[in-house]
Amino acid sequence: MTSDPKGRIQPGFVRHAFVCGHERQEGATRPSCLPKGSLDLMRELKKAVKEAGLREVRVQKSGCLDHCEQGPTCVIYPEGTWYSLKDAQAMDAVIHHLKTGTVDPTKTLVMD
C-alpha cells in the first residue's frame, strides 16, 4: 500500500456510514432526502467523527438508498444498520453507533 496521508497501514474502515444525498426532479411522485437536509446532517456526522478522533470511520454521501419516504436516511456498514435521521435522538444514536459499534434497535429505521 502506498503512503497514506492519514497514517493508515491497512485499507478500509471499521465502519462506513452512507447518507442519502439523492434529489428527485420537482414534481416526482416520491420524495427525496436532499431537500430534507441530508447533506447538512452528513456534515454534522463527519464533524462528530472528526471531533471524536475516529480515523477508522468514514462518513460520506451516497446516491439514492431507496427509502427516501423515511428520510433522510443513513446506513452503517459492516453492520448494515439503517437509520432515519428525522430527529436529534436518531442523530445521537448514529453518532453513538459510529463511536462504539453499539446499535440501539429502538432508533433504527423501521418500515411503516
C-alpha positions as CSV (number, residue, x, y, z in Angstrom):
1,M,0.0,0.0,0.0
2,T,1.3,3.5,-0.8
3,S,1.9,6.1,1.9
4,D,-1.4,7.3,3.4
5,P,-1.7,10.9,4.4
6,K,-3.8,9.8,7.4
7,G,-1.3,7.3,8.6
8,R,-3.3,4.2,7.9
9,I,-1.5,1.0,7.3
10,Q,-4.5,-1.0,6.2
11,P,-7.1,-0.1,3.5
12,G,-10.7,0.2,4.5
13,F,-12.6,1.3,7.6
14,V,-14.0,-0.2,10.8
15,R,-17.3,1.5,10.0
16,H,-18.7,3.2,6.9
17,A,-21.8,5.5,7.1
18,F,-23.6,6.4,3.9
19,V,-26.1,9.3,4.0
20,C,-28.5,9.6,1.1
21,G,-27.9,12.7,-0.9
22,H,-30.4,12.0,-3.7
23,E,-32.6,14.7,-5.2
24,R,-35.5,13.8,-7.5
25,Q,-36.9,16.2,-10.0
26,E,-39.6,18.7,-9.0
27,G,-43.0,17.0,-9.3
28,A,-41.7,13.5,-8.8
29,T,-44.1,11.0,-7.3
30,R,-41.6,10.1,-4.5
31,P,-39.8,12.4,-2.1
32,S,-36.0,12.6,-1.8
33,C,-33.6,13.1,1.0
34,L,-31.6,16.1,-0.2
35,P,-34.4,18.7,0.3
36,K,-34.8,17.3,3.8
37,G,-31.3,18.5,4.7
38,S,-29.5,15.2,4.3
39,L,-26.2,16.8,3.3
40,D,-26.2,19.1,6.4
41,L,-26.8,16.0,8.5
42,M,-23.9,14.3,6.8
43,R,-21.6,17.2,7.6
44,E,-22.8,17.1,11.2
45,L,-21.9,13.4,11.3
46,K,-18.5,14.0,9.7
47,K,-17.8,16.7,12.3
48,A,-18.7,14.5,15.2
49,V,-16.5,11.7,13.8
50,K,-13.6,14.0,13.4
51,E,-14.0,15.6,16.8
52,A,-14.1,12.1,18.3
53,G,-10.8,11.2,16.6
54,L,-12.3,8.2,14.8
55,R,-9.9,7.9,11.9
56,E,-11.2,4.4,11.2
57,V,-14.7,5.6,10.4
58,R,-15.8,7.1,7.1
59,V,-19.0,9.2,6.6
60,Q,-20.0,10.1,3.1
61,K,-22.8,11.0,0.7
62,S,-24.4,8.2,-1.2
63,G,-26.8,8.0,-4.1
64,C,-30.4,7.0,-3.5
65,L,-30.7,4.5,-0.7
66,D,-34.4,3.9,-1.8
67,H,-36.0,4.8,1.5
68,C,-36.5,8.5,1.0
69,E,-40.0,8.3,2.3
70,Q,-38.4,7.6,5.7
71,G,-35.6,10.0,5.1
72,P,-33.2,11.5,5.3
73,T,-31.7,8.0,5.6
74,C,-28.4,6.6,6.6
75,V,-26.9,3.1,6.5
76,I,-23.9,2.0,8.5
77,Y,-21.7,-0.9,7.4
78,P,-20.4,-3.5,8.2
79,E,-23.5,-3.9,10.4
80,G,-25.9,-3.0,7.7
81,T,-27.9,-0.9,10.2
82,W,-30.4,1.7,8.8
83,Y,-31.4,4.9,10.4
84,S,-34.0,7.6,9.6
85,L,-32.3,10.9,10.5
86,K,-35.6,12.6,11.4
87,D,-34.7,13.9,14.8
88,A,-31.8,14.7,17.2
89,Q,-32.3,11.3,19.0
90,A,-31.6,9.4,15.8
91,M,-28.6,11.5,15.1
92,D,-27.3,10.8,18.6
93,A,-27.9,7.1,18.0
94,V,-25.9,7.2,14.8
95,I,-23.0,9.0,16.4
96,H,-23.0,6.6,19.3
97,H,-23.1,3.7,16.8
98,L,-20.1,5.1,14.9
99,K,-18.1,5.6,18.1
100,T,-18.9,2.3,19.8
101,G,-20.4,-0.1,17.3
102,T,-23.5,-0.4,19.6
103,V,-26.8,-0.4,17.9
104,D,-30.0,0.8,19.7
105,P,-32.7,-1.1,17.9
106,T,-35.3,1.5,19.1
107,K,-33.6,4.1,17.0
108,T,-33.1,2.2,13.7
109,L,-35.2,2.5,10.6
110,V,-38.5,0.6,10.9
111,M,-40.7,0.4,7.8
112,D,-44.2,1.5,8.5
